[in-house]
Amino acid sequence: MFPRPIEKSSRAWQVTYQGLVPLVLIMWLLPLIAVAVFSIKPDVDFTSGNYWGMPSSFEGVTNYSRVFFESDMPRYLLNSVFITIPTVIGAVALSCMSGFALGIYKFRGNLFIFFMFIAGNFVPFQILMVPVRDLTIDMGLYNTKLGLVLFHVAFQTGFCTLFMRNFIRALPYELIEAARVEGIAEWRIFWFIVLPLMKPAIAALSVLIFTFIWNDYFWAVVLTQGAESQPVTAGITSFNAQYRAAYHLMSAGSIVAALPPVAVFFLMQRHFIAGLTLGAVK
């Protein structure tokens, strides 16, 4: 049922495997490498058709300076921060409470409510474009950061609840029973006993949701417009002119936009891996 470890394979297959891994890695990283190369090219390389050759001159400092000081990129980055951070806090907080209720308490309709959370993850988000846009317009939330935050919190809570509920179900139930025997209130059990045990799961989920929301492009275009509320993923397209695209500036902006989630992952890497693997080995 399980694949045989590479160490137990024939020598020929081991050599083939070791040769294919770098090749596949380079192919996987090729788009990122291309964007990084484009970000240091001058504009004349694109007008002359020099897309994949060596840069005629290295204009990395000029391109990145124009991105930061001659465009609205700093504002787009701030918008992404003001959208992503509240969304992560809201979705994780709600999922901790709902996961606790669905994982600990046994009541009529528990499984049905849990299935409803799961079912929301299977709805193609494209079909929600028109009703969600109309709803935000009716509520006065269209083209606002608050509207985008509320939508993301509502849409991400289902997945987060699934994650948290399954994690809480794996915790030792004897701890909760012992606390109830001592007469501790339910909210204190959640706050002082369950929540500290959920720290690895909270860290892992926060990194995932941060990456999802920061990299979102579809809803950023559907629900916002203009530099006053658009996040960085949608703001990158502002480098497009009416008749041509500034690929060198778009590439530099893309590199800048990709740095925060990469930095968050490496800062939280230890907690992220611990949250995903907790309980894998008894």
MIDRENNU-681698 format. One line per field, with one value per residue: residue number from 1; residue in three letters; z, y, x of N, C-alpha, C in turn. Coordinates in nm, 2 decimals, padded with zeros to 4 digits. Layout:
! MIDRENNU-681698
seq NUM:...
type Ala:...
n.zz Z:...
n.yy Y:...
n.xx X:...
ca.zz Z:...
ca.yy Y:...
ca.xx X:...
c.zz Z:...
c.yy Y:...
c.xx X:...
//
This chain:
! MIDRENNU-681698
seq 1:2:3:4:5:6:7:8:9:10:11:12:13:14:15:16:17:18:19:20:21:22:23:24:25:26:27:28:29:30:31:32:33:34:35:36:37:38:39:40:41:42:43:44:45:46:47:48:49:50:51:52:53:54:55:56:57:58:59:60:61:62:63:64:65:66:67:68:69:70:71:72:73:74:75:76:77:78:79:80:81:82:83:84:85:86:87:88:89:90:91:92:93:94:95:96:97:98:99:100:101:102:103:104:105:106:107:108:109:110:111:112:113:114:115:116:117:118:119:120:121:122:123:124:125:126:127:128:129:130:131:132:133:134:135:136:137:138:139:140:141:142:143:144:145:146:147:148:149:150:151:152:153:154:155:156:157:158:159:160:161:162:163:164:165:166:167:168:169:170:171:172:173:174:175:176:177:178:179:180:181:182:183:184:185:186:187:188:189:190:191:192:193:194:195:196:197:198:199:200:201:202:203:204:205:206:207:208:209:210:211:212:213:214:215:216:217:218:219:220:221:222:223:224:225:226:227:228:229:230:231:232:233:234:235:236:237:238:239:240:241:242:243:244:245:246:247:248:249:250:251:252:253:254:255:256:257:258:259:260:261:262:263:264:265:266:267:268:269:270:271:272:273:274:275:276:277:278:279:280:281:282
type Met:Phe:Pro:Arg:Pro:Ile:Glu:Lys:Ser:Ser:Arg:Ala:Trp:Gln:Val:Thr:Tyr:Gln:Gly:Leu:Val:Pro:Leu:Val:Leu:Ile:Met:Trp:Leu:Leu:Pro:Leu:Ile:Ala:Val:Ala:Val:Phe:Ser:Ile:Lys:Pro:Asp:Val:Asp:Phe:Thr:Ser:Gly:Asn:Tyr:Trp:Gly:Met:Pro:Ser:Ser:Phe:Glu:Gly:Val:Thr:Asn:Tyr:Ser:Arg:Val:Phe:Phe:Glu:Ser:Asp:Met:Pro:Arg:Tyr:Leu:Leu:Asn:Ser:Val:Phe:Ile:Thr:Ile:Pro:Thr:Val:Ile:Gly:Ala:Val:Ala:Leu:Ser:Cys:Met:Ser:Gly:Phe:Ala:Leu:Gly:Ile:Tyr:Lys:Phe:Arg:Gly:Asn:Leu:Phe:Ile:Phe:Phe:Met:Phe:Ile:Ala:Gly:Asn:Phe:Val:Pro:Phe:Gln:Ile:Leu:Met:Val:Pro:Val:Arg:Asp:Leu:Thr:Ile:Asp:Met:Gly:Leu:Tyr:Asn:Thr:Lys:Leu:Gly:Leu:Val:Leu:Phe:His:Val:Ala:Phe:Gln:Thr:Gly:Phe:Cys:Thr:Leu:Phe:Met:Arg:Asn:Phe:Ile:Arg:Ala:Leu:Pro:Tyr:Glu:Leu:Ile:Glu:Ala:Ala:Arg:Val:Glu:Gly:Ile:Ala:Glu:Trp:Arg:Ile:Phe:Trp:Phe:Ile:Val:Leu:Pro:Leu:Met:Lys:Pro:Ala:Ile:Ala:Ala:Leu:Ser:Val:Leu:Ile:Phe:Thr:Phe:Ile:Trp:Asn:Asp:Tyr:Phe:Trp:Ala:Val:Val:Leu:Thr:Gln:Gly:Ala:Glu:Ser:Gln:Pro:Val:Thr:Ala:Gly:Ile:Thr:Ser:Phe:Asn:Ala:Gln:Tyr:Arg:Ala:Ala:Tyr:His:Leu:Met:Ser:Ala:Gly:Ser:Ile:Val:Ala:Ala:Leu:Pro:Pro:Val:Ala:Val:Phe:Phe:Leu:Met:Gln:Arg:His:Phe:Ile:Ala:Gly:Leu:Thr:Leu:Gly:Ala:Val:Lys
n.zz 00.00:00.06:-00.08:-00.18:00.00:-00.13:-00.07:-00.07:-00.32:-00.65:-00.76:-01.00:-01.03:-00.81:-00.88:-01.11:-00.99:-00.82:-01.02:-01.15:-00.96:-00.91:-01.17:-01.20:-00.99:-01.08:-01.31:-01.18:-01.04:-01.25:-01.35:-01.13:-01.14:-01.39:-01.35:-01.16:-01.31:-01.51:-01.35:-01.32:-01.57:-01.83:-01.97:-02.25:-02.33:-02.35:-02.54:-02.76:-02.79:-02.64:-02.45:-02.32:-02.32:-02.20:-01.98:-02.13:-01.98:-01.63:-01.44:-01.18:-00.94:-01.03:-01.12:-00.89:-00.73:-00.87:-00.83:-00.56:-00.51:-00.71:-00.76:-00.65:-00.49:-00.21:-00.07:-00.16:-00.05:00.23:00.23:00.18:00.42:00.61:00.53:00.54:00.80:01.00:00.89:00.93:01.21:01.27:01.14:01.25:01.53:01.54:01.44:01.64:01.85:01.74:01.66:01.91:02.03:01.85:01.86:02.13:02.27:02.28:02.10:01.96:01.62:01.59:01.41:01.17:01.15:01.15:00.90:00.74:00.76:00.63:00.37:00.27:00.17:-00.07:-00.25:-00.56:-00.58:-00.78:-00.87:-00.68:-00.73:-00.85:-00.67:-00.42:-00.48:-00.54:-00.28:-00.12:-00.23:-00.17:00.10:00.14:00.14:-00.07:-00.25:-00.02:00.24:00.47:00.38:00.22:00.42:00.59:00.41:00.35:00.61:00.65:00.45:00.49:00.74:00.74:00.64:00.84:01.07:01.02:01.03:01.30:01.46:01.42:01.52:01.79:01.87:01.88:02.12:02.46:02.62:02.88:03.03:03.01:03.13:03.39:03.46:03.47:03.68:03.88:03.90:03.72:03.51:03.18:02.99:03.10:03.09:02.81:02.77:02.94:02.93:02.69:02.48:02.51:02.44:02.18:02.04:01.85:01.63:01.58:01.50:01.26:01.11:01.09:00.93:00.69:00.63:00.61:00.39:00.19:00.19:00.15:-00.11:-00.26:-00.56:-00.72:-00.57:-00.48:-00.71:-00.78:-00.57:-00.50:-00.61:-00.73:-00.57:-00.31:-00.17:-00.28:-00.26:-00.27:-00.47:-00.67:-00.72:-00.86:-01.13:-01.20:-01.32:-01.58:-01.89:-02.13:-02.38:-02.37:-02.16:-01.86:-01.81:-01.67:-01.44:-01.33:-01.28:-01.08:-00.89:-00.83:-00.71:-00.48:-00.36:-00.31:-00.10:00.18:00.26:00.22:00.41:00.65:00.65:00.69:00.93:01.10:01.06:01.22:01.41:01.23:01.10:01.33:01.40:01.18:01.20:01.45:01.66:01.47:01.53:01.77
n.yy -00.12:00.12:00.34:00.22:00.29:00.51:00.44:00.17:00.09:00.00:00.07:00.20:00.33:00.50:00.68:00.79:00.91:01.10:01.26:01.36:01.50:01.77:01.87:01.88:02.05:02.29:02.33:02.38:02.61:02.78:02.98:03.17:03.24:03.36:03.58:03.72:03.78:03.94:04.16:04.31:04.40:04.65:04.87:04.89:04.64:04.49:04.62:04.58:04.31:04.14:03.91:03.67:03.67:03.78:04.06:04.38:04.59:04.63:04.71:04.69:04.84:05.08:05.00:04.89:05.11:05.29:05.14:05.17:05.45:05.59:05.51:05.37:05.16:05.13:05.21:05.01:04.79:04.85:04.84:04.56:04.46:04.57:04.43:04.16:04.09:04.15:03.97:03.72:03.71:03.73:03.50:03.28:03.32:03.29:03.02:02.88:02.90:02.79:02.54:02.43:02.41:02.23:02.02:01.94:01.94:01.75:01.75:01.78:01.79:01.86:01.72:01.78:02.07:02.07:01.95:02.14:02.35:02.22:02.18:02.43:02.47:02.34:02.48:02.63:02.92:03.11:03.12:03.28:03.53:03.74:03.76:03.82:04.06:04.23:04.22:04.35:04.60:04.68:04.69:04.89:04.84:04.80:04.83:04.88:04.82:04.70:04.56:04.36:04.23:04.13:03.95:03.77:03.66:03.53:03.35:03.19:03.08:02.84:02.64:02.68:02.60:02.33:02.24:02.31:02.19:01.91:01.90:01.97:01.75:01.55:01.61:01.52:01.41:01.37:01.58:01.79:01.67:01.64:01.91:01.99:01.84:01.97:02.19:02.41:02.68:02.67:02.85:02.92:02.67:02.65:02.88:02.86:02.60:02.45:02.63:02.70:02.45:02.45:02.60:02.52:02.44:02.68:02.85:02.71:02.73:03.00:03.08:02.95:03.08:03.34:03.33:03.25:03.47:03.70:03.64:03.65:03.73:03.73:03.80:04.05:04.20:04.18:04.30:04.54:04.85:05.08:05.27:05.33:05.11:04.87:04.56:04.45:04.25:04.31:04.56:04.56:04.54:04.80:04.90:04.86:05.02:05.19:05.09:04.92:04.70:04.74:04.54:04.51:04.66:04.55:04.29:04.35:04.46:04.23:04.06:04.21:04.19:03.92:03.88:03.93:03.70:03.49:03.56:03.54:03.27:03.16:03.27:03.15:02.89:02.67:02.64:02.60:02.35:02.19:02.22:02.09:01.83:01.74:01.48:01.29:01.10:00.86
n.xx 00.08:00.20:00.45:00.77:01.07:01.32:01.58:01.58:01.55:01.68:02.02:02.04:01.79:01.80:02.00:01.88:01.66:01.78:01.89:01.66:01.53:01.66:01.61:01.33:01.27:01.39:01.23:00.99:01.04:01.09:00.90:00.90:01.17:01.18:01.02:01.17:01.40:01.28:01.22:01.45:01.52:01.55:01.30:01.33:01.41:01.18:01.03:01.19:01.17:01.33:01.28:01.36:01.63:01.96:01.97:01.99:02.08:02.13:01.87:01.76:01.76:01.65:01.40:01.27:01.28:01.11:00.87:00.82:00.84:00.72:00.47:00.15:00.21:00.31:00.07:-00.11:00.01:-00.02:-00.30:-00.34:-00.23:-00.41:-00.64:-00.57:-00.47:-00.69:-00.87:-00.75:-00.73:-01.01:-01.12:-00.98:-01.03:-01.32:-01.33:-01.20:-01.38:-01.62:-01.52:-01.45:-01.71:-01.84:-01.67:-01.65:-01.91:-02.20:-02.49:-02.82:-02.82:-02.56:-02.38:-02.50:-02.47:-02.19:-02.15:-02.26:-02.07:-01.86:-01.97:-01.98:-01.73:-01.72:-01.85:-01.83:-01.65:-01.68:-01.95:-02.06:-02.00:-02.17:-02.40:-02.27:-02.14:-02.36:-02.47:-02.28:-02.29:-02.56:-02.54:-02.37:-02.10:-01.94:-01.63:-01.48:-01.24:-01.34:-01.57:-01.44:-01.29:-01.50:-01.63:-01.42:-01.37:-01.62:-01.61:-01.38:-01.41:-01.55:-01.36:-01.16:-01.30:-01.35:-01.08:-01.01:-01.20:-01.15:-00.89:-00.94:-01.09:-00.90:-00.77:-00.70:-00.98:-01.02:-00.90:-01.08:-01.30:-01.20:-01.16:-01.43:-01.53:-01.40:-01.55:-01.51:-01.59:-01.74:-01.64:-01.40:-01.27:-01.24:-01.08:-00.85:-00.76:-00.82:-00.75:-00.47:-00.36:-00.41:-00.24:-00.03:-00.19:-00.33:-00.12:-00.04:-00.28:-00.31:-00.09:-00.16:-00.41:-00.33:-00.17:-00.36:-00.54:-00.38:-00.28:-00.50:-00.68:-00.90:-01.14:-01.05:-01.05:-01.32:-01.47:-01.35:-01.21:-00.97:-00.71:-00.77:-00.87:-00.80:-00.62:-00.27:-00.24:-00.43:-00.36:-00.12:-00.18:-00.21:00.01:-00.02:-00.05:-00.26:-00.22:-00.01:00.18:00.37:00.59:00.83:00.80:00.57:00.67:00.86:00.69:00.54:00.73:00.78:00.53:00.52:00.69:00.60:00.42:00.60:00.80:00.64:00.59:00.85:00.91:00.72:00.77:00.85:00.64:00.43:00.49:00.48:00.21:00.09:00.18:00.13:00.02:00.07:00.24:00.22
ca.zz 00.00:00.07:-00.18:-00.13:00.02:-00.24:-00.03:-00.09:-00.47:-00.72:-00.77:-01.12:-01.00:-00.71:-00.96:-01.19:-00.90:-00.78:-01.13:-01.19:-00.86:-00.95:-01.30:-01.17:-00.90:-01.17:-01.39:-01.09:-01.00:-01.37:-01.35:-01.04:-01.19:-01.50:-01.29:-01.09:-01.42:-01.57:-01.26:-01.33:-01.71:-01.87:-02.05:-02.39:-02.36:-02.38:-02.67:-02.87:-02.80:-02.57:-02.33:-02.25:-02.33:-02.09:-01.98:-02.20:-01.87:-01.51:-01.39:-01.07:-00.84:-01.09:-01.13:-00.76:-00.68:-00.93:-00.77:-00.43:-00.49:-00.82:-00.78:-00.52:-00.43:-00.06:-00.03:-00.19:00.06:00.35:00.22:00.20:00.56:00.68:00.50:00.58:00.95:01.06:00.84:01.00:01.35:01.28:01.10:01.35:01.65:01.52:01.42:01.77:01.93:01.68:01.67:02.05:02.05:01.77:01.90:02.27:02.31:02.20:02.10:01.84:01.50:01.59:01.29:01.06:01.15:01.10:00.76:00.67:00.75:00.53:00.24:00.21:00.11:-00.20:-00.34:-00.65:-00.54:-00.90:-00.88:-00.58:-00.77:-00.87:-00.54:-00.32:-00.52:-00.51:-00.14:-00.07:-00.28:-00.09:00.24:00.14:00.17:-00.19:-00.26:00.11:00.30:00.57:00.30:00.18:00.54:00.63:00.32:00.37:00.73:00.64:00.35:00.54:00.87:00.72:00.64:00.97:01.17:01.00:01.08:01.45:01.52:01.41:01.61:01.93:01.89:01.91:02.25:02.57:02.68:03.03:03.08:03.02:03.24:03.52:03.49:03.50:03.81:03.98:03.89:03.64:03.41:03.05:02.92:03.16:03.03:02.68:02.76:03.01:02.91:02.55:02.39:02.51:02.37:02.04:01.98:01.72:01.53:01.55:01.42:01.13:01.04:01.07:00.82:00.57:00.60:00.57:00.25:00.11:00.18:00.08:-00.25:-00.33:-00.67:-00.77:-00.49:-00.48:-00.83:-00.78:-00.46:-00.48:-00.73:-00.69:-00.47:-00.17:-00.10:-00.34:-00.21:-00.36:-00.58:-00.77:-00.75:-00.95:-01.26:-01.23:-01.40:-01.72:-01.96:-02.21:-02.50:-02.34:-02.02:-01.81:-01.75:-01.57:-01.31:-01.28:-01.22:-00.96:-00.79:-00.79:-00.62:-00.35:-00.31:-00.26:00.01:00.31:00.29:00.24:00.54:00.75:00.66:00.75:01.08:01.17:01.01:01.33:01.46:01.12:01.09:01.45:01.40:01.08:01.23:01.59:01.66:01.36:01.59:01.91
ca.yy 00.00:00.24:00.34:00.17:00.40:00.52:00.38:00.02:00.07:-00.03:00.18:00.28:00.41:00.60:00.78:00.85:00.99:01.21:01.35:01.42:01.60:01.91:01.91:01.91:02.17:02.40:02.36:02.43:02.75:02.86:03.11:03.27:03.29:03.45:03.71:03.79:03.83:04.05:04.27:04.38:04.44:04.78:04.87:04.87:04.50:04.44:04.68:04.52:04.16:04.06:03.86:03.56:03.69:03.85:04.20:04.47:04.66:04.59:04.82:04.65:04.95:05.18:04.94:04.88:05.25:05.34:05.07:05.22:05.59:05.66:05.44:05.36:05.03:05.13:05.21:04.88:04.70:04.88:04.78:04.42:04.44:04.60:04.33:04.02:04.07:04.13:03.84:03.60:03.72:03.70:03.36:03.19:03.33:03.22:02.88:02.82:02.88:02.69:02.41:02.39:02.37:02.11:01.91:01.90:01.93:01.66:01.80:01.74:01.88:01.88:01.67:01.86:02.20:02.05:01.92:02.27:02.41:02.15:02.20:02.56:02.46:02.27:02.57:02.71:03.06:03.19:03.14:03.37:03.67:03.84:03.79:03.88:04.20:04.30:04.23:04.45:04.73:04.71:04.72:05.01:04.79:04.78:04.91:04.91:04.72:04.63:04.46:04.25:04.16:04.05:03.84:03.66:03.59:03.44:03.24:03.11:03.02:02.70:02.56:02.69:02.52:02.19:02.22:02.32:02.08:01.78:01.91:01.96:01.61:01.47:01.64:01.43:01.46:01.36:01.71:01.86:01.61:01.67:02.05:02.00:01.79:02.07:02.30:02.52:02.72:02.62:02.95:02.91:02.55:02.69:02.98:02.83:02.46:02.41:02.73:02.68:02.33:02.47:02.70:02.48:02.45:02.82:02.90:02.65:02.78:03.15:03.09:02.91:03.18:03.46:03.31:03.25:03.61:03.79:03.61:03.65:03.82:03.72:03.89:04.18:04.27:04.19:04.38:04.67:04.92:05.20:05.26:05.35:04.99:04.75:04.50:04.46:04.16:04.38:04.69:04.54:04.57:04.95:04.93:04.84:05.14:05.17:05.01:04.83:04.66:04.76:04.41:04.52:04.71:04.44:04.19:04.40:04.46:04.09:04.02:04.28:04.14:03.79:03.87:03.91:03.56:03.41:03.59:03.49:03.13:03.12:03.31:03.06:02.75:02.57:02.62:02.55:02.21:02.13:02.21:01.99:01.69:01.70:01.37:01.20:00.99:00.84
ca.xx 00.00:00.29:00.56:00.90:01.17:01.42:01.70:01.57:01.54:01.80:02.11:02.01:01.67:01.84:02.07:01.78:01.58:01.87:01.91:01.54:01.48:01.70:01.54:01.19:01.28:01.42:01.10:00.88:01.08:01.11:00.82:00.95:01.30:01.15:00.97:01.29:01.48:01.21:01.22:01.58:01.54:01.50:01.18:01.37:01.42:01.05:00.99:01.27:01.14:01.43:01.21:01.43:01.78:02.02:01.93:02.08:02.14:02.06:01.79:01.69:01.74:01.56:01.26:01.21:01.26:00.99:00.76:00.80:00.83:00.65:00.34:00.07:00.24:00.30:-00.07:-00.16:00.07:-00.09:-00.44:-00.33:-00.21:-00.54:-00.74:-00.53:-00.45:-00.82:-00.93:-00.68:-00.78:-01.15:-01.15:-00.92:-01.11:-01.45:-01.32:-01.16:-01.50:-01.71:-01.45:-01.47:-01.85:-01.87:-01.58:-01.67:-02.04:-02.29:-02.62:-02.89:-02.78:-02.41:-02.32:-02.56:-02.40:-02.05:-02.15:-02.28:-01.94:-01.78:-02.04:-01.95:-01.60:-01.73:-01.93:-01.74:-01.67:-01.72:-02.09:-02.10:-01.95:-02.28:-02.48:-02.19:-02.11:-02.48:-02.49:-02.19:-02.35:-02.68:-02.50:-02.28:-01.96:-01.86:-01.51:-01.42:-01.16:-01.43:-01.65:-01.36:-01.26:-01.62:-01.65:-01.31:-01.39:-01.73:-01.58:-01.28:-01.45:-01.58:-01.24:-01.10:-01.38:-01.31:-00.94:-01.00:-01.28:-01.08:-00.78:-00.99:-01.14:-00.79:-00.72:-00.75:-01.11:-01.01:-00.86:-01.21:-01.38:-01.14:-01.19:-01.57:-01.54:-01.35:-01.65:-01.46:-01.69:-01.71:-01.56:-01.27:-01.21:-01.20:-00.97:-00.73:-00.72:-00.82:-00.69:-00.33:-00.32:-00.44:-00.14:00.03:-00.30:-00.36:-00.01:-00.05:-00.39:-00.29:00.00:-00.24:-00.51:-00.26:-00.13:-00.48:-00.60:-00.28:-00.26:-00.63:-00.69:-01.04:-01.23:-01.00:-01.10:-01.47:-01.53:-01.28:-01.15:-00.90:-00.60:-00.81:-00.92:-00.75:-00.49:-00.15:-00.25:-00.50:-00.29:-00.01:-00.23:-00.21:00.12:-00.06:-00.10:-00.38:-00.19:00.10:00.20:00.50:00.63:00.94:00.74:00.48:00.75:00.92:00.58:00.51:00.84:00.76:00.40:00.54:00.78:00.54:00.38:00.72:00.86:00.56:00.61:00.98:00.91:00.63:00.79:00.85:00.50:00.35:00.51:00.44:00.07:00.04:00.22:00.09:-00.07:00.10:00.32:00.18
c.zz 00.00:-00.03:-00.11:-00.11:-00.09:-00.20:-00.05:-00.24:-00.53:-00.74:-00.89:-01.10:-00.90:-00.79:-01.05:-01.11:-00.86:-00.90:-01.17:-01.09:-00.89:-01.07:-01.27:-01.08:-00.99:-01.25:-01.30:-01.05:-01.12:-01.38:-01.26:-01.08:-01.30:-01.45:-01.23:-01.20:-01.49:-01.49:-01.27:-01.47:-01.73:-01.96:-02.20:-02.43:-02.41:-02.52:-02.79:-02.88:-02.72:-02.44:-02.25:-02.25:-02.20:-02.10:-02.05:-02.09:-01.74:-01.44:-01.26:-00.97:-00.90:-01.09:-00.99:-00.70:-00.74:-00.87:-00.64:-00.42:-00.61:-00.85:-00.64:-00.45:-00.28:-00.01:-00.05:-00.08:00.19:00.35:00.24:00.35:00.64:00.64:00.55:00.73:01.02:01.02:00.91:01.14:01.36:01.25:01.20:01.48:01.65:01.51:01.55:01.85:01.87:01.68:01.81:02.07:01.97:01.81:02.04:02.31:02.22:02.21:01.96:01.73:01.50:01.45:01.17:01.04:01.10:00.95:00.68:00.66:00.64:00.39:00.18:00.14:-00.03:-00.29:-00.43:-00.62:-00.66:-00.91:-00.78:-00.62:-00.77:-00.74:-00.44:-00.35:-00.50:-00.36:-00.08:-00.11:-00.20:00.05:00.25:00.17:00.05:-00.20:-00.12:00.16:00.40:00.49:00.26:00.30:00.58:00.54:00.34:00.50:00.72:00.55:00.41:00.67:00.85:00.72:00.77:01.07:01.15:01.05:01.24:01.51:01.52:01.51:01.76:01.96:01.93:02.05:02.35:02.63:02.83:03.10:03.10:03.13:03.38:03.56:03.53:03.64:03.92:03.98:03.81:03.53:03.27:02.97:02.97:03.11:02.89:02.68:02.83:02.99:02.76:02.46:02.40:02.44:02.22:01.97:01.86:01.61:01.49:01.47:01.28:01.05:01.01:00.94:00.69:00.53:00.55:00.43:00.15:00.08:00.11:-00.07:-00.33:-00.44:-00.71:-00.70:-00.47:-00.60:-00.83:-00.68:-00.43:-00.61:-00.68:-00.58:-00.33:-00.09:-00.16:-00.28:-00.31:-00.49:-00.70:-00.81:-00.85:-01.10:-01.30:-01.31:-01.55:-01.78:-02.05:-02.33:-02.48:-02.19:-01.98:-01.73:-01.65:-01.44:-01.25:-01.22:-01.09:-00.85:-00.74:-00.69:-00.48:-00.29:-00.25:-00.14:00.15:00.34:00.31:00.37:00.66:00.77:00.73:00.90:01.16:01.13:01.11:01.38:01.35:01.10:01.21:01.45:01.30:01.12:01.37:01.59:01.56:01.42:01.74:02.00
c.yy 00.13:00.23:00.29:00.28:00.39:00.45:00.23:-00.01:00.04:00.09:00.27:00.37:00.52:00.71:00.86:00.95:01.12:01.31:01.42:01.52:01.74:01.96:01.96:02.04:02.30:02.44:02.42:02.58:02.84:02.99:03.21:03.32:03.39:03.59:03.79:03.85:03.95:04.18:04.36:04.42:04.58:04.77:04.85:04.73:04.44:04.50:04.62:04.36:04.08:04.01:03.76:03.57:03.76:04.00:04.29:04.56:04.62:04.71:04.79:04.76:05.05:05.13:04.94:05.02:05.31:05.27:05.13:05.37:05.66:05.59:05.43:05.22:05.03:05.13:05.07:04.78:04.72:04.82:04.63:04.38:04.46:04.51:04.20:04.00:04.06:04.00:03.72:03.60:03.67:03.55:03.26:03.20:03.26:03.07:02.81:02.80:02.78:02.55:02.35:02.34:02.25:01.99:01.85:01.86:01.83:01.71:01.77:01.85:01.91:01.84:01.75:02.00:02.18:02.02:02.05:02.35:02.35:02.18:02.33:02.56:02.40:02.36:02.64:02.86:03.16:03.22:03.24:03.52:03.77:03.87:03.86:04.03:04.28:04.32:04.34:04.59:04.77:04.75:04.84:04.97:04.77:04.88:04.96:04.79:04.64:04.52:04.34:04.16:04.07:03.93:03.73:03.59:03.49:03.32:03.14:03.04:02.87:02.60:02.56:02.60:02.38:02.16:02.22:02.22:01.95:01.79:01.90:01.82:01.52:01.50:01.54:01.48:01.45:01.49:01.79:01.81:01.64:01.82:02.06:01.95:01.89:02.19:02.42:02.55:02.68:02.72:02.95:02.78:02.58:02.78:02.94:02.69:02.43:02.50:02.72:02.56:02.35:02.56:02.65:02.48:02.59:02.88:02.84:02.71:02.93:03.16:03.06:03.02:03.31:03.45:03.32:03.39:03.70:03.77:03.62:03.76:03.84:03.82:04.03:04.26:04.28:04.29:04.51:04.73:05.05:05.18:05.27:05.22:04.86:04.69:04.50:04.37:04.23:04.51:04.68:04.57:04.72:04.99:04.91:04.98:05.10:05.07:04.92:04.80:04.68:04.63:04.42:04.57:04.61:04.33:04.23:04.41:04.33:04.03:04.08:04.22:04.00:03.78:03.86:03.77:03.47:03.43:03.54:03.34:03.09:03.16:03.21:02.91:02.64:02.54:02.56:02.40:02.14:02.12:02.11:01.85:01.65:01.59:01.26:01.08:00.98:00.79
c.xx 00.09:00.40:00.69:01.00:01.27:01.55:01.70:01.55:01.68:01.89:02.08:01.89:01.71:01.91:01.98:01.70:01.66:01.89:01.78:01.49:01.53:01.63:01.40:01.18:01.30:01.29:00.99:00.91:01.10:01.03:00.87:01.09:01.28:01.10:01.08:01.38:01.41:01.22:01.34:01.61:01.49:01.38:01.21:01.38:01.29:00.99:01.06:01.25:01.24:01.37:01.29:01.58:01.83:01.98:02.04:02.15:02.06:02.00:01.71:01.66:01.64:01.42:01.20:01.19:01.13:00.86:00.72:00.77:00.75:00.52:00.27:00.10:00.25:00.16:-00.13:-00.11:00.00:-00.24:-00.44:-00.31:-00.34:-00.65:-00.70:-00.53:-00.59:-00.89:-00.88:-00.73:-00.92:-01.18:-01.10:-00.99:-01.24:-01.43:-01.27:-01.29:-01.59:-01.65:-01.46:-01.61:-01.88:-01.78:-01.60:-01.81:-02.12:-02.43:-02.69:-02.86:-02.64:-02.35:-02.37:-02.49:-02.26:-02.05:-02.18:-02.16:-01.86:-01.84:-02.00:-01.81:-01.61:-01.81:-01.83:-01.76:-01.70:-01.87:-02.15:-02.07:-02.06:-02.35:-02.40:-02.16:-02.24:-02.51:-02.41:-02.24:-02.47:-02.64:-02.40:-02.13:-01.88:-01.74:-01.46:-01.34:-01.25:-01.51:-01.57:-01.32:-01.38:-01.64:-01.54:-01.33:-01.51:-01.69:-01.48:-01.31:-01.49:-01.46:-01.17:-01.17:-01.35:-01.18:-00.94:-01.08:-01.21:-00.96:-00.83:-01.03:-01.02:-00.73:-00.77:-00.87:-01.11:-00.97:-00.99:-01.29:-01.33:-01.17:-01.34:-01.60:-01.50:-01.45:-01.60:-01.57:-01.64:-01.62:-01.42:-01.20:-01.16:-01.07:-00.84:-00.68:-00.71:-00.74:-00.53:-00.28:-00.34:-00.34:-00.07:-00.07:-00.33:-00.25:-00.02:-00.16:-00.37:-00.20:-00.08:-00.34:-00.44:-00.22:-00.24:-00.53:-00.50:-00.27:-00.39:-00.63:-00.83:-01.13:-01.18:-01.04:-01.25:-01.52:-01.46:-01.23:-01.08:-00.80:-00.65:-00.85:-00.86:-00.63:-00.39:-00.17:-00.33:-00.43:-00.18:-00.05:-00.23:-00.09:00.10:-00.11:-00.21:-00.34:-00.07:00.11:00.35:00.55:00.74:00.89:00.65:00.56:00.81:00.81:00.54:00.61:00.81:00.63:00.42:00.62:00.71:00.49:00.50:00.79:00.78:00.58:00.74:00.98:00.83:00.66:00.78:00.71:00.41:00.37:00.47:00.28:00.02:00.07:00.19:-00.01:-00.03:00.17:00.27:00.29
//
